[in-house]
Amino acid sequence: MKVDYIVVGLGLAGLAFVEELMAAKKTFLVFEDDSQTSSLVAGGVYNPVILKRFTPVWNAKEQLKVALPFYKKIEEKLQITIDQKFVIKKAFKSIEDQNTWFEACDKPKLMAYLDPTLDRQKYEGVIADFKFGNVHETGRIDTKKLVEAYRKYLEEQQAIRFENFEHQHLHIGNENVTYKEVNASKIVFCEGYGLKENPFFNYLPLNEAKGELLTIHAPALNIDFLLKSTLFLLPLGDDLYKVGATFNWTDKTSIPSKEGKEELVEKLKKVINVPYTIVSQSAGIRPTVAGRRPLVGVHPIHDQLVVLNGLGTRGVMIGPTVAKNLYNHLEKGEELDKEIDISRFSK
Ligand SMILES: Cc1cc2nc3c(=O)[nH]c(=O)nc-3n(C[C@H](O)[C@H](O)[C@H](O)COP(=O)(O)OP(=O)(O)OC[C@H]3O[C@@H](n4cnc5c(N)ncnc54)[C@H](O)[C@@H]3O)c2cc1C
């Protein structure tokens, strides 16, 4: 079997790269072994503002410009709805917090997103001692629905194999690679935290940031916006809400934990004061990088080996842009953004 590309991993990174391949009518085969869950459990929120510091997300405007049409195109192609637009309401913790908001509203890179008129309304069940600030041009991609539908779509075209990719069986030729009976011009590794098992790229400084989320049923709550308080509360419809997320830098498993649940339940006490039941708990490892820039590019020795990783906490926004830049770099000689290029790390 001969293809242009082998792609290892079908999370947000793999999916974004495969979209580029399909648009260019390249042939490919994907391997996916369900070892990582980040893209399946993600909140899926896109938000151009870092609300903790009131700073813009790196290249937010440019990323949204690529990402929103990207997901729209997939919605049309797969006949699914995955993009849910909503306002994010930041619950202020103090008067100083509110004042910082006003300062941020004047920053040129933030003024398009932050509303200078504060929301003074009370919302049933929501604990808030101060006002809310509205963030616009935000929403959520249902990443689970997206990834599952996309995998099914590839399965129908026999373009995906649900099996573990075993790196030791990869044979690197002069101008191509062979994996078992599959010959390809290039192989792109989109393995998320699975990169740690990849002997070709595990020298890259990828960190794990385990995140856990709860889905709760809270019929007395009636909000149609994303509430950003001590944690986020995201409306899913039918009185269901996603609550998250934790950050754990030591646990390297994707298994939901008792500690994670307790932390979220404890924090939730400060956010809502209505009864709820926990419907489910999920966990995954965010593939993060110190400096918050992805890990993208070509292996320093073998040109045929390529990596697309390090999407961190914002895979929804960042994935489509970096996948496009990588594809254009490989196929059209476009320069790779220096900030994401793995050549910034030596092997
Ligand atoms: C709790 C939580 C909440 C989050 N919330 C948000 C959010 O609100 N907004 C946002 O933008 N981002 C969010 N993220 C981050 C986002 O999920 C990640 O940026 C993104 O999913 C990373 O995608 P990826 O494809 O690089 O990695 P992954 O999703 O981990 O995909 C890698 C894929 O490769 C497969 N794989 C690995 N090794 C192999 C192998 N050897 N053989 C075959 N297959 C293999 C894995 O099974 C996996 O499917 C969140 C993450 C978590 C954990």
The ligand as a MOL file (V3000), in Angstrom:
LIG
                    3D

  0  0  0     0  0            999 V3000
M  V30 BEGIN CTAB
M  V30 COUNTS 53 58 0 0 0
M  V30 BEGIN ATOM
M  V30 1 C -10.0020 18.6030 30.8370 0
M  V30 2 C -9.5570 19.3070 29.5960 0
M  V30 3 C -10.2300 20.4540 29.1840 0
M  V30 4 C -9.8270 21.1260 28.0360 0
M  V30 5 N -10.5380 22.2000 27.6410 0
M  V30 6 C -10.2150 22.8270 26.4840 0
M  V30 7 C -10.9930 23.9110 26.0140 0
M  V30 8 O -11.9930 24.2900 26.6210 0
M  V30 9 N -10.6010 24.5050 24.8520 0
M  V30 10 C -9.5150 24.0880 24.1250 0
M  V30 11 O -9.2150 24.6590 23.0930 0
M  V30 12 N -8.7470 23.0610 24.5680 0
M  V30 13 C -9.0780 22.4290 25.7210 0
M  V30 14 N -8.3200 21.3830 26.1480 0
M  V30 15 C -7.0730 21.0890 25.4420 0
M  V30 16 C -7.3080 20.2640 24.1720 0
M  V30 17 O -8.0400 19.1570 24.5460 0
M  V30 18 C -5.9710 19.8920 23.5510 0
M  V30 19 O -5.2790 21.0490 23.1620 0
M  V30 20 C -6.1430 19.0130 22.2910 0
M  V30 21 O -7.1310 18.0550 22.4860 0
M  V30 22 C -4.8690 18.3280 21.9210 0
M  V30 23 O -5.1180 17.6070 20.7440 0
M  V30 24 P -4.0600 16.5780 20.1750 0
M  V30 25 O -4.6510 16.0070 18.9400 0
M  V30 26 O -2.7150 17.1920 20.0870 0
M  V30 27 O -3.9130 15.4640 21.3200 0
M  V30 28 P -4.9080 14.2620 21.7200 0
M  V30 29 O -6.2970 14.7190 21.7920 0
M  V30 30 O -4.3050 13.6390 22.9160 0
M  V30 31 O -4.8180 13.2780 20.4930 0
M  V30 32 C -3.7250 12.4440 20.2740 0
M  V30 33 C -4.2700 11.1740 19.6650 0
M  V30 34 O -3.1860 10.3280 19.3060 0
M  V30 35 C -3.5120 8.9920 19.6500 0
M  V30 36 N -2.2460 8.2560 19.7970 0
M  V30 37 C -1.2150 8.5740 20.6190 0
M  V30 38 N -0.2040 7.6790 20.4800 0
M  V30 39 C -0.6180 6.7890 19.5390 0
M  V30 40 C -0.0320 5.6280 18.9300 0
M  V30 41 N 1.2170 5.2040 19.2500 0
M  V30 42 N -0.7380 4.9170 18.0100 0
M  V30 43 C -1.9860 5.3380 17.6270 0
M  V30 44 N -2.5870 6.4330 18.1600 0
M  V30 45 C -1.9140 7.1460 19.0920 0
M  V30 46 C -4.3190 9.1470 20.9410 0
M  V30 47 O -5.1330 8.0460 21.2280 0
M  V30 48 C -5.1150 10.4050 20.6770 0
M  V30 49 O -6.3860 10.1390 20.1040 0
M  V30 50 C -8.7070 20.6660 27.2900 0
M  V30 51 C -8.0510 19.5020 27.6880 0
M  V30 52 C -8.4680 18.8190 28.8210 0
M  V30 53 C -7.7650 17.5640 29.2100 0
M  V30 END ATOM
M  V30 BEGIN BOND
M  V30 1 1 1 2
M  V30 2 1 2 3
M  V30 3 2 2 52
M  V30 4 2 3 4
M  V30 5 1 4 5
M  V30 6 1 4 50
M  V30 7 2 5 6
M  V30 8 1 6 7
M  V30 9 1 6 13
M  V30 10 2 7 8
M  V30 11 1 7 9
M  V30 12 1 9 10
M  V30 13 2 10 11
M  V30 14 1 10 12
M  V30 15 2 12 13
M  V30 16 1 13 14
M  V30 17 1 14 15
M  V30 18 1 14 50
M  V30 19 1 15 16
M  V30 20 1 16 17
M  V30 21 1 16 18
M  V30 22 1 18 19
M  V30 23 1 18 20
M  V30 24 1 20 21
M  V30 25 1 20 22
M  V30 26 1 22 23
M  V30 27 1 23 24
M  V30 28 2 24 25
M  V30 29 1 24 26
M  V30 30 1 24 27
M  V30 31 1 27 28
M  V30 32 2 28 29
M  V30 33 1 28 30
M  V30 34 1 28 31
M  V30 35 1 31 32
M  V30 36 1 32 33
M  V30 37 1 33 34
M  V30 38 1 33 48
M  V30 39 1 34 35
M  V30 40 1 35 36
M  V30 41 1 35 46
M  V30 42 1 36 37
M  V30 43 1 36 45
M  V30 44 2 37 38
M  V30 45 1 38 39
M  V30 46 1 39 40
M  V30 47 2 39 45
M  V30 48 1 40 41
M  V30 49 2 40 42
M  V30 50 1 42 43
M  V30 51 2 43 44
M  V30 52 1 44 45
M  V30 53 1 46 47
M  V30 54 1 46 48
M  V30 55 1 48 49
M  V30 56 2 50 51
M  V30 57 1 51 52
M  V30 58 1 52 53
M  V30 END BOND
M  V30 END CTAB
M  END
